Amino acid sequence: MASLISVLACSLTVLSVHGLYSASDDVVELNPSNFNREVIQSDSLWLVEFYAPWCGHCKNLAPEWKKAATALKGIVKVGAVDADQHNSLGGQFGVRGFPSIKIFGANKHKPEDYQGGRSSQAIVDAALNALRSLVKDRLGGKTGGTDYGKQSGGGAGNKKDVVELTDDNFDRTVLDSDDVWMVEFFAPWCGHCKNLEPEWTAAATEVKEQTKGKVKLGAVDATVHQGLASRYGIRGFPTIKVFRKGEEPEDYQGGRTRSDIVARAVDLYSDNIPPPELQEILNEDVLKKTCEDYQLCIISVLPHILDTGASGRNSYLEVMRMMADKYKKKTWGWLWTEAGAQMDLESSLGIGGFGYPAMAAINARKMKFALLKGSFSETGIHEFLRELSVGRGSTATVGGGALPKINTVEPWDGKDGVVSIENSVRVHRCHSLLFSNPPFLAFPQLPMEDDIDLSDVDLDDLEKDEL
């Protein structure tokens, strides 16, 4: 009996770590393997939450989401995606923070963002309103244009979505493009190519929708355009290659079904999504939302503008943007502030008024942080973040055990700093007072310093404090 209880306890622990929902809930757990079948190919209206298990707001929403799912059972489908684990699905639908709720109505490839309240009543009301709109559209003869997605074994996609590539247009269309290309090299007589054609066509249409045209599918008749086939070493048919601008083409090693091709295209799209926004900490809301909605928030404290000028500051910001791009698949927020603008924040992170630029990574759910100890450079920050991404590196508790008070400040105008006239007058007055004749203040005369020869002092014997 005791062993059974232990097993159950372990099972519950695993469940609590890996997700907010279970099979006993009326919330449908969605993932890359069932999302297309359950949601995209469905005639039902879907409300889908994209969440992360560590997200505080997601945990608060979970009981309300379950209540809404139970109330809407048999009327509207309610699902949830662990987008921390299945980040390709989150990237596919532009999820940038947690929780994000999407309404999948008539056009399943273009869901609407839910902007309502987080109570079960507000969620149910929004679902019923969306359902009424869907029914009204159907009465009016409108459709979502997703019939091709209901074909499970190679749907009737639009053949125009597969770009015909030739010796003449290949370089201009593919190699010079900023988009990602998946290119099939085929022969008209090839049986495997004939089997692939409907899958490739259906995938091309779906990929166009899901990646907003950023991933394209093309086809080359290698028996006609033998120059291209020779250039890329085509030896068998069909051969599929992936082309990204400025990179060597890579062989596609996935399956040959529409869903396999679409899944790979979505991954390629996720690789090319824009990096997260780098924000200046202007008020408490910016810090709170970023640090509470993301797994980590990366904060840089940059030198005062009078110390670096605009060019120096922009060079630091550019390093941060490069790092945000490199780690864009991570659910991290990126923030910066000027030295002295948020002293409570600096104090809580132990930065304390020196050593600028500085960087800290905060885990708001644990109130732990780690400090960059290397150089504020692409190499130094990469080493720091790489250690964090694999769970290594020393951490400390945020001072006070909570996010500190944040001052509301004006955004940087992008210009060099200017010393104000008021401050200049104060400095001039202090100078006049200190050095006027007779002096305003009298300082004791300091003793003359002697030159000390340290050549006979063993510095290793000196007592020193450990950090």
C-alpha positions in Angstrom: 0.0 0.0 0.0 2.8 2.4 0.9 4.5 1.7 -2.4 1.3 2.4 -4.3 0.9 5.7 -2.5 4.5 6.6 -3.4 3.9 5.8 -7.0 0.8 8.0 -7.0 2.7 10.8 -5.3 5.5 10.6 -7.9 2.9 10.6 -10.7 1.3 13.7 -9.3 4.7 15.3 -8.9 5.6 14.6 -12.5 2.2 16.0 -13.7 2.7 19.2 -11.7 6.1 19.7 -13.2 5.3 19.0 -16.8 1.9 20.6 -17.3 -1.0 22.5 -15.8 -3.7 20.1 -17.2 -4.4 16.4 -17.0 -6.5 13.9 -18.9 -9.2 14.2 -16.2 -9.8 17.9 -17.2 -12.1 19.0 -20.0 -9.1 20.9 -21.4 -7.7 19.1 -24.5 -3.9 18.9 -24.3 -2.5 19.9 -27.7 1.0 19.3 -29.2 2.6 19.2 -32.6 1.5 15.7 -33.3 -2.3 16.3 -32.7 -2.7 20.0 -33.3 -3.4 19.8 -37.0 -5.8 16.9 -36.6 -7.7 18.3 -33.6 -7.8 22.1 -34.4 -6.8 22.9 -38.0 -8.9 20.2 -39.6 -11.8 20.7 -37.2 -15.2 22.4 -38.0 -15.5 23.3 -34.3 -14.6 26.7 -32.8 -11.5 26.3 -30.6 -10.1 28.4 -27.7 -6.5 27.6 -27.2 -4.2 28.7 -24.4 -0.5 28.8 -25.0 1.2 28.5 -21.6 4.4 27.7 -19.7 4.3 25.6 -16.6 6.6 28.0 -14.7 4.5 31.1 -15.6 2.7 32.6 -12.5 -0.1 34.1 -14.6 -0.6 30.8 -16.3 -1.0 29.0 -12.9 -3.5 31.6 -11.9 -5.5 31.1 -15.1 -5.5 27.3 -15.0 -8.5 26.8 -12.6 -10.6 29.4 -14.5 -9.6 27.8 -17.9 -10.7 24.4 -16.6 -14.1 25.8 -15.4 -14.6 27.5 -18.7 -13.8 24.2 -20.5 -16.3 22.3 -18.5 -19.0 24.9 -19.0 -18.4 24.9 -22.8 -18.1 21.1 -23.2 -20.0 20.0 -26.3 -20.3 23.6 -27.5 -16.9 25.1 -28.0 -13.6 23.2 -27.8 -11.1 24.4 -25.2 -7.4 23.4 -25.5 -4.0 24.2 -24.1 -0.4 24.0 -25.5 2.6 23.8 -23.3 4.5 26.3 -25.5 7.6 26.0 -23.3 7.9 22.4 -24.4 6.4 22.8 -27.8 7.9 26.1 -28.8 7.5 25.5 -32.5 3.7 25.7 -32.1 4.0 28.9 -30.2 6.3 30.4 -32.8 4.0 29.3 -35.6 1.2 31.4 -34.1 3.3 34.4 -33.0 3.2 33.7 -29.3 5.6 36.1 -27.5 4.4 35.8 -23.9 2.4 33.7 -21.5 -0.4 33.0 -21.3 -1.6 33.8 -24.8 -5.1 32.8 -25.8 -6.1 32.4 -29.5 -9.6 31.9 -30.9 -9.5 29.5 -33.9 -12.7 30.2 -35.8 -13.6 30.0 -39.5 -10.1 30.4 -40.8 -8.0 28.1 -38.6 -4.7 29.4 -40.0 -5.5 33.0 -38.9 -6.7 32.8 -35.3 -7.8 35.9 -33.4 -6.1 37.1 -30.2 -8.3 36.9 -27.1 -8.1 40.2 -25.3 -10.8 39.7 -22.6 -10.6 39.0 -18.9 -9.1 36.0 -17.2 -12.2 34.8 -15.3 -14.2 31.7 -16.5 -17.2 33.9 -17.0 -15.3 36.3 -19.3 -13.8 33.4 -21.3 -17.2 31.7 -21.7 -18.8 35.0 -22.9 -16.1 35.6 -25.4 -16.4 32.0 -26.7 -20.2 32.3 -27.2 -19.8 35.6 -29.0 -17.2 34.1 -31.3 -19.6 31.1 -31.9 -22.4 33.4 -32.8 -20.2 35.2 -35.3 -19.1 31.9 -36.8 -22.7 30.7 -37.2 -23.7 34.1 -38.7 -20.9 33.8 -41.3 -21.9 30.3 -42.2 -25.5 31.5 -42.7 -24.2 34.2 -45.0 -22.3 31.6 -47.1 -18.8 32.5 -45.8 -16.2 29.8 -45.3 -12.8 29.7 -43.7 -11.1 28.5 -46.8 -9.5 25.5 -45.1 -11.0 22.6 -47.0 -7.6 21.4 -48.3 -6.5 21.0 -44.7 -9.1 18.3 -44.1 -7.4 15.9 -46.5 -5.4 13.6 -44.3 -3.6 11.7 -47.1 -2.5 14.5 -49.4 -5.1 17.2 -49.8 -6.0 19.2 -52.9 -3.7 22.2 -52.3 -3.3 24.9 -54.9 -0.7 23.8 -57.4 0.2 27.5 -57.9 1.7 27.5 -54.4 4.5 25.1 -55.6 6.9 27.4 -57.5 8.2 26.0 -60.7 12.0 26.5 -60.7 14.3 26.5 -63.7 17.9 27.0 -64.7 16.9 30.6 -65.6 15.0 31.7 -62.5 16.6 29.6 -59.7 19.3 32.0 -58.5 17.1 35.0 -58.6 14.1 33.3 -57.0 15.8 31.1 -54.4 19.4 32.1 -53.7 18.7 35.8 -53.7 15.6 35.5 -51.5 15.4 36.3 -47.8 12.9 33.5 -47.5 13.6 29.9 -46.7 13.0 27.5 -49.6 12.3 23.7 -49.6 13.0 22.5 -53.2 12.1 19.1 -54.6 14.2 17.8 -57.5 12.0 15.3 -59.4 11.7 13.3 -62.6 8.3 13.0 -64.3 8.7 9.2 -64.8 9.6 8.6 -61.2 6.9 6.6 -59.2 8.0 8.0 -55.8 7.8 11.5 -57.3 4.3 10.9 -58.4 3.3 9.7 -54.9 4.9 12.8 -53.4 3.3 15.4 -55.7 -0.1 15.7 -54.0 1.6 15.7 -50.6 4.0 18.4 -51.7 1.2 20.5 -53.2 -1.0 20.3 -50.1 2.0 21.1 -47.9 2.9 24.1 -50.1 -0.5 25.7 -49.5 -0.6 25.0 -45.8 3.0 26.2 -45.3 2.2 29.4 -47.1 -0.6 30.1 -44.6 1.2 29.0 -41.5 4.5 30.8 -42.2 3.0 33.9 -43.7 4.9 33.1 -46.9 8.3 33.1 -45.2 8.9 29.5 -46.2 8.3 28.5 -49.8 8.1 25.2 -51.6 9.4 24.8 -55.1 10.1 22.0 -57.6 12.7 21.4 -60.3 12.2 19.0 -63.2 15.8 17.6 -63.0 15.4 15.9 -66.4 15.0 19.2 -68.1 17.1 21.5 -65.9 20.1 19.2 -65.7 22.4 22.1 -64.9 20.7 22.6 -61.5 20.7 18.9 -60.9 24.4 18.7 -61.6 25.2 21.7 -59.5 23.6 20.2 -56.4 24.7 16.7 -56.9 21.3 15.1 -57.5 21.6 11.4 -57.9 18.1 10.1 -57.2 14.5 11.2 -57.2 12.9 12.7 -55.5 15.5 14.7 -53.6 14.5 17.6 -51.4 16.9 20.3 -50.3 16.5 23.3 -47.9 18.0 26.6 -49.0 18.7 29.6 -46.7 20.3 32.8 -47.9 24.0 32.8 -47.6 24.2 29.2 -46.4 25.0 25.9 -48.1 21.9 23.9 -48.9 21.1 21.0 -46.6 19.4 17.7 -47.4 15.8 17.2 -46.1 15.7 14.0 -44.1 12.1 14.0 -42.9 9.0 12.0 -43.9 7.2 12.4 -47.2 3.7 13.2 -46.0 2.1 16.6 -45.9 2.2 16.8 -42.1 5.9 15.8 -42.1 6.8 18.5 -44.6 4.7 21.1 -42.9 6.2 20.3 -39.5 9.7 20.8 -40.9 8.7 24.0 -42.6 7.3 25.4 -39.4 10.6 24.6 -37.6 12.5 26.4 -40.3 10.1 29.4 -39.9 10.7 29.3 -36.1 14.5 29.5 -36.8 13.9 32.7 -38.8 11.4 34.5 -36.6 12.4 38.0 -35.5 14.2 38.3 -32.1 12.3 39.5 -29.0 12.1 43.2 -28.5 14.8 44.9 -26.4 13.0 47.3 -24.1 14.2 50.1 -21.9 12.9 49.9 -18.3 10.7 53.0 -18.2 8.3 52.0 -15.4 7.3 49.2 -13.1 4.9 47.7 -15.6 7.7 47.0 -18.1 9.8 45.2 -15.6 6.9 43.3 -14.0 5.4 42.1 -17.3 8.7 41.0 -18.8 10.0 39.2 -15.7 6.8 37.6 -14.8 5.7 36.5 -18.3 9.0 35.0 -19.4 11.1 32.2 -18.0 14.1 34.6 -17.6 14.5 38.3 -18.0 18.0 39.5 -19.1 18.7 43.0 -17.7 21.6 45.2 -18.6 22.6 48.3 -16.7 24.5 50.5 -19.2 26.9 53.4 -18.4 25.4 56.9 -18.1 25.0 58.6 -21.4 27.6 61.2 -20.4 30.2 58.5 -20.1 29.6 56.8 -23.4 27.8 59.1 -25.7 25.2 57.8 -28.2 27.7 55.8 -30.2 29.0 53.9 -27.2 25.5 53.2 -25.9 24.3 52.0 -29.3 27.3 49.6 -29.5 26.2 48.0 -26.2 22.6 47.8 -27.3 23.7 46.2 -30.6 25.5 43.5 -28.6 22.3 42.8 -26.6 20.2 42.6 -29.8 22.7 40.1 -31.3 22.4 38.0 -28.2 18.6 38.3 -28.2 18.6 37.1 -31.8 21.0 34.2 -31.0 18.7 33.0 -28.1 15.4 34.0 -29.7 14.0 30.4 -29.3 14.3 30.8 -25.6 11.4 32.3 -23.8 13.4 35.2 -22.4 12.7 38.9 -22.1 15.4 41.5 -22.7 15.6 44.8 -20.8 18.1 47.6 -20.2 18.4 50.7 -18.1 20.9 53.5 -17.5 23.2 53.5 -14.5 21.7 55.4 -11.7 18.2 55.4 -13.2 17.0 52.4 -11.1 19.1 52.3 -8.0 16.8 50.0 -6.1 17.1 47.5 -9.0 20.9 47.8 -9.0 21.0 47.3 -5.2 18.7 44.2 -5.3 21.0 42.6 -7.9 24.2 43.6 -6.1 25.4 45.8 -8.9 25.8 48.7 -6.6 27.0 51.7 -8.6 30.2 50.3 -10.2 31.3 48.0 -13.0 29.2 49.3 -15.9 28.0 47.8 -18.1 26.6 45.0 -16.0 24.2 42.2 -16.8 21.9 40.0 -14.7 19.5 37.2 -15.5 16.5 37.0 -13.2 14.1 34.1 -12.6 11.1 35.9 -11.2 9.3 32.8 -10.1 12.2 31.8 -7.9 13.5 35.3 -7.2 17.0 34.1 -8.1 19.5 35.9 -10.3 22.9 35.4 -11.9 25.4 38.1 -12.8 27.6 38.3 -15.8 31.2 37.9 -14.6 32.9 37.9 -18.0 33.2 40.7 -20.5 30.2 42.6 -21.8 30.8 41.3 -25.4 29.3 38.8 -27.7 31.7 36.1 -26.6 31.4 36.9 -22.8 27.6 37.1 -22.8 27.3 34.0 -25.0 29.3 32.0 -22.4 27.1 33.4 -19.6 23.8 32.6 -21.3 25.0 29.2 -22.5 25.7 28.3 -18.9 22.3 29.5 -17.8 20.5 27.6 -20.7 21.9 24.3 -19.4 21.2 25.0 -15.7 24.7 25.8 -14.6 26.2 28.9 -13.0 26.0 30.4 -9.5 22.9 32.2 -8.4 21.8 34.5 -5.6 18.5 35.6 -4.1 17.1 38.9 -5.3 17.5 41.5 -2.6 14.3 41.7 -0.5 13.0 38.6 -2.1 10.8 40.5 -4.6 11.1 42.7 -7.6 12.2 46.2 -6.4 10.5 49.5 -6.8 11.0 51.0 -10.2 11.1 54.7 -11.0 9.2 56.1 -14.0 11.7 57.7 -16.4 11.7 59.3 -19.8 12.9 57.1 -22.7 16.3 57.7 -24.1 16.0 60.1 -27.1 18.9 58.4 -29.0 21.2 61.4 -28.6 24.4 62.3 -26.8 23.9 63.4 -23.2 24.1 67.2 -22.4 25.1 68.6 -19.0 22.2 70.8 -17.9 22.8 74.5 -17.2 21.5 74.1 -13.7 24.2 71.4 -12.9 26.8 73.5 -14.6 26.0 76.5 -12.3 26.1 74.3 -9.2 29.5 73.0 -10.2 30.7 76.6 -10.8 29.5 77.7 -7.5 31.1 74.8 -5.7 34.4 75.6 -7.4 34.1 79.2 -6.4 33.4 78.4 -2.8 36.2 75.9 -2.5 38.9 77.9 -4.1 37.9 81.5 -3.2 40.4 83.7 -1.2 40.0 83.5 1.8 38.7 79.9 1.4 35.2 79.0 2.5 36.3 75.7 3.9 39.6 74.9 5.6 41.1 71.5 5.0 43.8 70.0 7.3 47.2 69.7 5.5 47.8 66.1 4.5 51.2 64.6 5.4 53.6 64.0 2.6 53.6 60.5 1.2 56.8 58.5 1.3 57.8 56.2 -1.5 57.4 52.7 -0.3 59.4 49.8 -1.9 57.1 46.7 -2.0 59.8 44.5 -3.5 60.3 42.7 -0.1 56.6 42.3 0.7 55.1 38.9 0.0 51.6 39.8 -1.1 50.4 36.2 -0.7 50.8 36.5 3.1 48.4 39.4 3.2 45.0 38.6 4.6 42.3 38.8 1.9 38.5 38.3 2.0 36.8 35.7 -0.2 34.0 36.9 -2.4 
